[in-house]
Amino acid sequence: MAKLSFIGAGNVAWHLAQALEDAGHSIRQVYSRDIRHAKELTRNLYDAQAVNTLDFTDSDADIFFITIPDDAVERIADSCILPESAILCHTSGTLPLVTLRPFPDRGVFYPLQTFSKSRHVDVQKVPFCLEASNDRTEEFIVALAQSISKTVYLVSSDERKILHIGAVFACNFSNHLMAIARDIVEREGLEFSLLKPLIEETFTKALAVDNPATVQTGPAIRGDEQTISNHVRYLKDQPLQQRIYKLLTESIQDMGKG
């Protein structure tokens, strides 16, 4: 089994490190600039060491995962000192493989899922999108991904970027729209819980078909202009929400023409 280290102790590392350890791999080090965050994760691992240095010269890890915000990946990678022949991977959905170009054995180990420390995720069901700089690295990270997931793909940097854009619409934007819905109803003293059965049915229905556009409902797809006008007027004191409403209405109607 592989020996692994994590550079970063956030949500992705939290889930990947424990899943990989459960699959029989050994977690050697967890790095965080704030040692307290590294220690929080290592408390859930068997024998991992919390560190706050990027000098891994003495580490016996085979592979190092960078699991930090995208904007810091290249800077942190440039600061890493790794053992000879060690593999360095990032877990970003949008950064290309070339971001790790100083390292000959480099890869991308992207789990296409949203992670929070407070929620359990069945990693076996998470698709992993992989890319590698050479055959040795590819063979290693494919075997590693297959040890924890049933769904493993080789995906290029360009393809992964497209998947990540889709993921932002499907996940981040959908969640934000639910947060807006909560603000709208609770401003009037209504309970957000009244919308939860509707939200659940909407997502269940969308996931049951090949194209969610075929099960679109609501005033935009019906062309109910009176209702749309009433909604737009109601949102006049919330100009940003009003703009979002108008833009999404236009988008639904445009897609409905196809």
DAZIFEN-V354186 format. One record per backbone hydrogen bond with DSSP energy under -0.5 kcal/mol. NH is the residue of the N-H (numbers start at 0). CO is the residue of the C=O. Records with the same first field share a line. If there is no record, write none. Layout:
NH=CO / CO
This chain:
3=25
4=62
5=28
6=64
7=5 / 30
9=66
13=9
14=10
15=11
16=12
17=13
18=14
19=15
20=16
21=17
22=18
23=20
24=19
25=1
26=24
27=3 / 25
28=3
29=48
30=5
31=50
34=32
36=33
37=33
38=34
39=35
40=36
41=37
42=38
43=40
44=41
48=27
50=29
55=53 / 80
58=55
61=2
62=2
63=86
64=4
65=63 / 88
66=6 / 64
71=68
72=68 / 69
73=69
75=71
76=72
77=73
78=74 / 75
79=75 / 76
80=53
81=79
85=82
86=61
87=104
88=63
89=106
90=65
98=95
99=96
100=97
102=99
103=101
105=103
106=87
107=130
108=89
109=128
110=108
111=109 / 126
112=110
118=115
122=120
124=121
125=122
127=150
128=109
129=127 / 152
130=107
132=105
137=133
138=134
139=135
140=136
141=137
142=138
143=139
144=140
145=141
146=142 / 143
147=144
148=144
149=123
150=125
151=149
152=127
154=129 / 152
159=155
160=156
161=157
162=158
163=159
164=160
165=161
166=162
167=163
168=164
169=165
170=166
171=166
172=167
173=168
174=170
175=171
176=172
177=173
178=174
179=175
180=176
181=177
182=178
183=179
184=180
185=181
186=182
187=183 / 184
188=185
189=184
193=190
194=191
195=191 / 192
196=192
198=194
199=195
200=196
201=197
202=198
203=199
204=200
205=201
206=202
207=203 / 204
208=205
213=210
214=211
215=212
221=217
222=218
223=218
224=222
227=223
228=224
229=225
230=226
231=227
232=228
233=229
234=230
235=232
236=233
237=234
241=237
242=238
243=239
244=240
245=241
246=242
247=243
248=244
249=245
250=246
251=247
252=248
253=249
254=250
255=251
256=252 / 253
257=253 / 254
